[in-house]
């Protein structure tokens, strides 16, 4: 079968980034600092951050949700794309990781747009539902512990409005989901999650091969 995609060598990826990514100083500095972090692999790529920011702008989103902050690159990308009165509810359990995020949110002038909740994300999401915030969010990004993806997605689907978008990261899991010999617990969990989403008729779906695989689920009206 003829190839339907370009295999991204390091040189092609560098070309892609140098000819498309427009990072603010705060984003570039945050990415550079996170590159020295022991868990640097957890940060999304700059082209993915810019892609999500573009989606947020295209939607005219004003209210967003993030599950999994780490050092804040994705939340900063989204917050910068929100209008001045926009709001991002960000969920994480680490004070240490998000202390870095807070510095750069402040540096970029978007700290007032971001409401950080340090608690298990399911607690925060259930609390938002209890507060009758169902169908009030425009955009949600899920990038946290993979074993809980289905639970995060179920809550996010309730919280986003009809026409709202859920983006889920790491769904290709470095290609391991396509390797039948890989029977790791998390790999199997992601396979099952991807299979359920493929059959979920409540959303329009696209799995994009950016970064480690990004599923876009648009909630139907």
Secondary structure, 3 states (H helix, E strand, C coil): CCCCCCCCCHHHHHHHHHCCCCCCHHHHHHHHHHCCCCCHHHCCCHHHHHHHHHHHHHHCCCEEEEECCCCCHHHHHHHHHCCCCCEEEEEECCHHHHHHHHHHHHHHCCHHHEEEEECCHHHHHHHHHHCCCCCCEEEEEECCCHHHHHHHHHHHHHHEEEEEEEEEECCCHHHHHHCCCCCCHHHHHHHHHHHHHHCCCCEEEEEECCCCCEEEEEECC
